[in-house]
Amino acid sequence: MTLTDDFGFGTQIRKSPYFDATVRWGAKGFSVYNHMYIPRDFGDPEQNFWNLVNEAILCDVAVERQVEITGPDAAKFTQMLTCRDLSKMAVGQCKYILITNADGGILNDPILLRLAENHFWISLADSDILLWAQGVAINSGLDVQITEPDVSPLQLQGPNSGKIMVELFGRDIMDLKYYWLREVELDGIPLIVSRTGWSSELGYELYLRDGSMGDQLWERIMAAGIAHGLKPGHTSSIRRIEGGMLSYHADADIRTNPFELGFDRLVNLDMEADFIGKAALRRIREEGPKRKQVGLVIDCEPLTGPNTTFWAVNQNETQIGKVTSAVYSPRLEKNIALAMVDADAAVLGAEVAVVTLSGPARATVVERPFYDPKKQIAAA
């Protein structure tokens, strides 16, 4: 393929500021996320995993679109959208939040960034929260402006990512704490840098604030990282499942509530502030969730890739749930999976049957995450 080749589905699916650079650096396949192309194939996904956990990878995640909330009531409005208490969130801090609807269902599980007292970015998973937020604002009576800014993130992830950041920004960048952000420039390129990422590894996200400079930024980072083993890559299904990280639309959707996922710590029902879904979540907590997410180890031949359909989970020949994400972990040498099952079946050590593409296979309910349960690697 040459750069003069044009491919895709038309202008309704957007290309990121890094699109041409990723093709030059070997991207062979894309999927669609938030109405944009995201590179999903740089060759062997197992090699991509080892590049991530042993050295570092650079990922185009411009699909993590930002919903920008500003105005005098921005803080109050942002709290309306999430069940997590934001009252102590400082300027310069990031938080993993859940956005819920009136029934307590999860609409998105983004990272929230607070750039100023009344300036927030919601860094999205795959769903149309810009439309949701603008709709909520109409009748809220609050003075806010809600837009999608020209902001496109990259993820620099892996154990050598800190060394590469020092090459780019100097030693001071090592003072940046886990889940905090900093406004910086790199050769005149305006950025927000945060100690976050979707990999369960040490990592950073670089939020480009001028899409015209995407190619320049990509090449600058790759040049700085070559000596540290940096490779172009894509978000690793293997690593994120090992770490028990959710993929929205797979492991959670509008019919999933936080308590089913064990996210009680992200639901603050006792705070004074109101938020959408508060009454429903209070009722769900009192009644107890009817389903629960569990980890599974599946006893069959190594899976050749992630599941592309939801596999039935059976017990005593009755379906009790579904596998939402499954993959073979070359590090653990096991087939591992996240599954949603009936609450009374969510018992550690329980044996179940999973209906894979190759037929039924025995599986065992285990603790999740499967690796680095205290996230010591990511926070290092």
C-alpha positions as CSV (number, residue, x, y, z in Angstrom):
1,M,0.0,0.0,0.0
2,T,1.3,3.5,-0.8
3,L,0.3,6.7,0.9
4,T,-1.5,7.8,-2.3
5,D,-3.9,4.9,-1.8
6,D,-7.2,5.9,-0.2
7,F,-9.2,3.3,1.6
8,G,-12.0,3.2,4.1
9,F,-15.8,3.6,4.3
10,G,-16.0,7.3,3.3
11,T,-15.9,10.5,5.2
12,Q,-18.5,9.4,7.8
13,I,-15.7,7.4,9.5
14,R,-13.0,9.8,10.6
15,K,-9.3,9.3,10.3
16,S,-7.1,10.4,13.2
17,P,-4.2,12.9,13.0
18,Y,-1.9,9.8,13.2
19,F,-3.6,7.7,10.5
20,D,-1.0,8.2,7.8
21,A,1.9,7.7,10.3
22,T,0.4,4.4,11.5
23,V,0.1,3.1,7.9
24,R,3.7,4.1,7.3
25,W,4.8,2.3,10.4
26,G,3.0,-1.0,9.5
27,A,-0.6,-0.8,10.5
28,K,-2.4,-3.6,8.5
29,G,-5.9,-3.5,9.8
30,F,-8.3,-1.1,11.5
31,S,-11.6,-1.3,13.4
32,V,-14.1,1.5,14.1
33,Y,-14.5,3.1,17.6
34,N,-16.3,6.3,18.3
35,H,-16.9,6.7,14.5
36,M,-13.1,6.7,13.9
37,Y,-10.6,4.3,12.6
38,I,-8.3,2.7,15.2
39,P,-5.3,0.6,14.2
40,R,-5.8,-3.0,15.4
41,D,-3.1,-4.9,13.5
42,F,0.6,-4.4,13.4
43,G,1.4,-8.0,12.8
44,D,1.5,-10.8,15.4
45,P,-0.7,-9.8,18.4
46,E,1.4,-12.0,20.7
47,Q,4.5,-10.1,19.7
48,N,2.7,-6.8,20.3
49,F,1.9,-8.1,23.8
50,W,5.6,-8.9,24.5
51,N,6.6,-5.5,23.1
52,L,4.3,-3.9,25.6
53,V,5.3,-5.8,28.7
54,N,9.0,-6.0,28.0
55,E,9.8,-2.6,26.4
56,A,7.2,0.0,25.1
57,I,4.6,0.5,22.4
58,L,3.1,3.7,20.9
59,C,-0.7,3.4,20.2
60,D,-3.0,5.7,18.2
61,V,-5.9,6.1,20.5
62,A,-7.3,9.4,19.0
63,V,-10.6,7.5,19.1
64,E,-10.7,8.4,22.8
65,R,-12.7,11.5,21.9
66,Q,-12.9,14.2,24.5
67,V,-16.2,15.8,25.8
68,E,-15.1,19.2,27.0
69,I,-17.3,20.8,29.7
70,T,-16.7,24.4,30.6
71,G,-18.7,27.3,32.1
72,P,-19.5,28.5,35.6
73,D,-21.5,25.3,36.4
74,A,-19.1,22.9,34.8
75,A,-18.2,21.1,38.1
76,K,-21.8,20.7,39.2
77,F,-22.8,19.5,35.8
78,T,-20.0,17.0,35.5
79,Q,-21.0,15.5,38.9
80,M,-24.6,15.0,37.6
81,L,-23.2,12.6,35.0
82,T,-21.3,10.3,37.2
83,C,-21.9,8.2,40.3
84,R,-18.4,8.8,41.6
85,D,-17.9,11.6,44.2
86,L,-15.9,14.3,42.5
87,S,-16.0,16.8,45.4
88,K,-12.3,16.3,46.3
89,M,-11.0,16.0,42.8
90,A,-8.2,18.6,42.4
91,V,-7.2,20.6,39.4
92,G,-4.6,18.5,37.5
93,Q,-6.1,15.2,38.7
94,C,-7.6,12.3,36.6
95,K,-10.2,9.8,37.8
96,Y,-11.7,6.7,36.3
97,I,-15.5,7.2,36.4
98,L,-18.8,5.6,35.3
99,I,-21.5,7.5,33.5
100,T,-24.9,6.0,34.3
101,N,-28.4,6.5,33.0
102,A,-31.7,6.8,35.0
103,D,-31.8,3.0,35.4
104,G,-28.3,2.7,36.7
105,G,-27.0,1.3,33.4
106,I,-23.5,2.2,32.4
107,L,-23.2,4.4,29.3
108,N,-19.5,4.8,29.4
109,D,-16.4,4.2,31.6
110,P,-14.1,7.1,30.7
111,I,-11.2,8.9,32.3
112,L,-12.1,12.3,33.6
113,L,-9.5,15.0,33.5
114,R,-9.8,18.3,35.4
115,L,-7.8,21.0,33.6
116,A,-9.1,23.9,35.7
117,E,-11.7,24.7,38.3
118,N,-14.5,24.7,35.7
119,H,-12.8,22.9,32.8
120,F,-13.1,19.1,32.4
121,W,-12.4,16.5,29.7
122,I,-14.2,13.2,29.6
123,S,-11.9,10.9,27.7
124,L,-14.3,8.4,26.2
125,A,-14.7,4.7,25.7
126,D,-16.9,3.8,22.7
127,S,-20.2,5.5,23.0
128,D,-21.8,8.8,22.1
129,I,-21.5,10.7,25.4
130,L,-21.2,14.1,23.6
131,L,-24.8,13.7,22.6
132,W,-25.9,12.5,26.0
133,A,-24.2,15.4,27.8
134,Q,-25.6,18.0,25.4
135,G,-29.1,16.5,25.9
136,V,-28.8,16.5,29.7
137,A,-27.6,20.1,29.6
138,I,-30.7,21.4,27.8
139,N,-33.0,21.1,30.8
140,S,-30.4,21.1,33.6
141,G,-30.7,24.9,34.2
142,L,-26.9,25.0,34.5
143,D,-24.6,27.4,32.6
144,V,-22.2,25.0,30.7
145,Q,-20.8,24.7,27.3
146,I,-20.3,21.1,25.9
147,T,-18.1,20.5,22.9
148,E,-15.7,18.1,21.3
149,P,-12.3,19.9,21.2
150,D,-9.5,19.3,18.7
151,V,-7.8,16.8,21.0
152,S,-6.3,13.4,20.0
153,P,-4.5,11.1,22.5
154,L,-1.6,8.8,22.0
155,Q,-0.7,6.1,24.5
156,L,2.9,5.4,25.3
157,Q,2.8,2.3,27.4
158,G,5.3,-0.3,28.8
159,P,8.1,-0.5,31.3
160,N,10.4,1.8,29.2
161,S,7.8,4.5,28.7
162,G,9.2,6.5,31.5
163,K,12.7,6.5,29.9
164,I,11.2,7.7,26.7
165,M,9.3,10.5,28.4
166,V,12.5,11.7,30.0
167,E,14.1,11.8,26.5
168,L,11.1,13.9,25.4
169,F,10.4,16.2,28.4
170,G,13.4,16.0,30.8
171,R,13.7,14.6,34.3
172,D,10.9,16.7,35.7
173,I,8.3,14.6,34.0
174,M,9.1,11.8,36.4
175,D,7.4,13.8,39.2
176,L,4.1,13.3,37.5
177,K,2.0,11.0,39.7
178,Y,-0.3,8.2,38.8
179,Y,-3.6,9.6,37.6
180,W,-2.4,13.2,37.4
181,L,-1.9,15.4,34.3
182,R,0.4,18.2,33.2
183,E,0.2,20.8,30.4
184,V,3.4,20.8,28.3
185,E,4.9,21.6,24.9
186,L,7.2,19.5,22.8
187,D,9.0,21.4,20.0
188,G,6.0,23.8,19.9
189,I,3.4,21.0,19.9
190,P,0.7,21.7,22.6
191,L,0.0,18.7,24.8
192,I,-1.6,17.5,28.0
193,V,0.3,14.6,29.4
194,S,-1.2,12.2,32.0
195,R,0.0,9.1,33.8
196,T,-2.8,6.9,32.6
197,G,-3.4,4.3,30.0
198,W,-5.4,1.2,28.9
199,S,-2.7,-1.4,29.4
200,S,-2.2,-2.2,33.1
201,E,1.4,-1.3,32.5
202,L,3.5,1.8,33.4
203,G,2.3,4.3,30.8
204,Y,1.4,7.8,29.7
205,E,-1.2,9.4,27.5
206,L,-0.2,12.4,25.4
207,Y,-3.3,14.5,24.4
208,L,-2.4,16.5,21.2
209,R,-4.2,19.8,21.1
210,D,-3.6,20.6,17.4
211,G,-4.5,17.9,15.0
212,S,-2.4,19.4,12.2
213,M,0.7,18.3,14.1
214,G,-0.2,14.7,14.5
215,D,2.4,13.3,12.0
216,Q,5.1,15.5,13.6
217,L,4.3,14.2,17.1
218,W,4.2,10.6,16.1
219,E,7.6,10.7,14.4
220,R,9.1,12.7,17.3
221,I,8.1,10.1,19.9
222,M,9.2,7.1,17.7
223,A,12.6,8.8,17.2
224,A,13.1,9.3,20.9
225,G,12.0,5.8,21.7
226,I,13.9,3.7,19.2
227,A,16.9,3.4,21.6
228,H,14.5,2.1,24.3
229,G,12.9,-0.6,22.1
230,L,9.8,1.4,21.2
231,K,7.5,-0.2,18.6
232,P,4.3,1.0,17.0
233,G,1.5,-1.1,18.4
234,H,-2.1,-1.4,19.3
235,T,-4.0,-1.7,22.6
236,S,-3.4,-5.3,23.7
237,S,-6.4,-7.5,24.3
238,I,-4.1,-10.0,26.1
239,R,-2.8,-7.5,28.6
240,R,-6.0,-5.7,29.3
241,I,-7.8,-9.0,30.0
242,E,-4.9,-10.2,32.2
243,G,-5.4,-6.9,34.1
244,G,-9.2,-7.3,34.3
245,M,-9.8,-4.1,32.4
246,L,-13.2,-3.5,30.8
247,S,-13.9,-3.1,27.1
248,Y,-17.2,-1.2,26.7
249,H,-19.8,-3.0,24.6
250,A,-18.1,-6.3,25.4
251,D,-17.8,-6.5,29.2
252,A,-20.3,-3.7,30.0
253,D,-23.1,-1.9,28.3
254,I,-26.2,0.1,28.9
255,R,-27.8,-3.0,30.6
256,T,-24.9,-3.5,33.0
257,N,-24.8,-1.8,36.4
258,P,-21.7,-1.0,38.5
259,F,-22.5,-3.5,41.2
260,E,-22.4,-6.4,38.8
261,L,-18.8,-5.5,38.0
262,G,-17.8,-5.1,41.6
263,F,-17.4,-1.4,41.1
264,D,-18.9,-0.5,44.5
265,R,-16.0,1.9,45.2
266,L,-17.0,4.0,42.2
267,V,-20.6,4.5,43.4
268,N,-21.0,7.1,46.2
269,L,-24.7,7.0,47.1
270,D,-24.2,8.8,50.4
271,M,-22.9,12.0,48.9
272,E,-25.1,15.1,49.0
273,A,-24.9,15.8,45.3
274,D,-27.4,14.3,43.0
275,F,-26.5,12.4,39.9
276,I,-28.4,10.5,37.1
277,G,-29.2,7.0,38.3
278,K,-28.8,7.6,42.0
279,A,-32.3,6.3,43.0
280,A,-31.9,3.2,40.7
281,L,-28.4,2.4,42.0
282,R,-29.6,2.7,45.6
283,R,-32.4,0.2,44.9
284,I,-29.9,-2.2,43.1
285,R,-27.5,-2.0,46.1
286,E,-30.3,-2.8,48.6
287,E,-31.7,-5.7,46.5
288,G,-28.2,-7.0,45.5
289,P,-27.1,-7.5,41.9
290,K,-28.7,-10.4,40.0
291,R,-25.5,-11.0,38.0
292,K,-21.8,-10.7,38.7
293,Q,-18.6,-10.5,36.7
294,V,-16.1,-13.3,37.3
295,G,-12.8,-14.5,35.9
296,L,-12.6,-17.9,34.2
297,V,-9.7,-20.1,33.2
298,I,-10.9,-22.2,30.2
299,D,-9.4,-25.7,29.8
300,C,-9.0,-26.2,26.0
301,E,-6.4,-25.7,23.3
302,P,-4.8,-22.2,23.2
303,L,-7.3,-19.8,21.7
304,T,-6.0,-18.3,18.4
305,G,-7.5,-14.9,19.1
306,P,-10.1,-13.0,21.2
307,N,-13.7,-14.2,21.0
308,T,-15.9,-12.3,18.5
309,T,-19.2,-13.6,19.9
310,F,-20.5,-14.0,23.4
311,W,-20.0,-17.6,24.4
312,A,-22.6,-19.4,26.6
313,V,-21.5,-20.3,30.2
314,N,-23.4,-23.4,31.4
315,Q,-23.7,-25.2,34.7
316,N,-25.6,-28.4,35.1
317,E,-26.7,-28.0,31.4
318,T,-28.4,-24.7,32.2
319,Q,-27.1,-21.4,30.8
320,I,-26.0,-19.2,33.7
321,G,-24.2,-16.4,31.8
322,K,-21.9,-15.5,29.0
323,V,-18.2,-15.0,28.3
324,T,-17.6,-11.4,27.4
325,S,-13.9,-11.4,26.7
326,A,-11.5,-14.3,26.2
327,V,-8.0,-14.7,25.0
328,Y,-4.9,-16.9,25.4
329,S,-2.2,-15.4,27.7
330,P,1.2,-16.6,26.6
331,R,2.7,-15.4,29.9
332,L,0.2,-17.3,32.1
333,E,0.0,-20.1,29.5
334,K,-3.7,-20.2,30.1
335,N,-6.9,-19.3,28.3
336,I,-8.4,-16.5,30.4
337,A,-11.8,-14.8,30.2
338,L,-14.1,-12.3,31.8
339,A,-17.7,-13.5,32.1
340,M,-21.0,-12.3,33.4
341,V,-22.9,-15.0,35.3
342,D,-25.9,-15.4,37.7
343,A,-24.9,-14.0,41.1
344,D,-25.4,-17.3,42.9
345,A,-23.0,-19.0,40.4
346,A,-20.2,-16.5,41.1
347,V,-18.3,-18.8,43.4
348,L,-14.6,-19.1,43.3
349,G,-13.5,-22.6,42.3
350,A,-16.8,-23.5,40.8
351,E,-16.6,-25.5,37.6
352,V,-18.7,-24.5,34.6
353,A,-18.8,-25.3,30.8
354,V,-18.0,-22.7,28.2
355,V,-19.4,-23.2,24.7
356,T,-16.4,-22.1,22.5
357,L,-16.3,-22.2,18.7
358,S,-14.6,-25.6,19.0
359,G,-17.3,-26.9,21.3
360,P,-17.9,-27.1,25.1
361,A,-14.9,-26.8,27.4
362,R,-14.4,-27.0,31.1
363,A,-13.7,-23.8,32.9
364,T,-13.1,-22.7,36.5
365,V,-14.2,-19.5,38.3
366,V,-11.1,-17.6,39.5
367,E,-10.1,-14.3,41.0
368,R,-9.6,-11.3,38.7
369,P,-7.5,-9.6,37.6
370,F,-5.4,-12.6,36.5
371,Y,-2.1,-10.8,36.8
372,D,-0.7,-8.0,39.0
373,P,-3.8,-7.8,41.2
374,K,-2.7,-4.6,43.0
375,K,-1.8,-2.8,39.8
376,Q,1.7,-2.3,41.1
377,I,3.1,-2.3,37.6
378,A,0.8,0.4,36.3
379,A,1.5,2.6,39.3
380,A,5.3,2.1,39.4
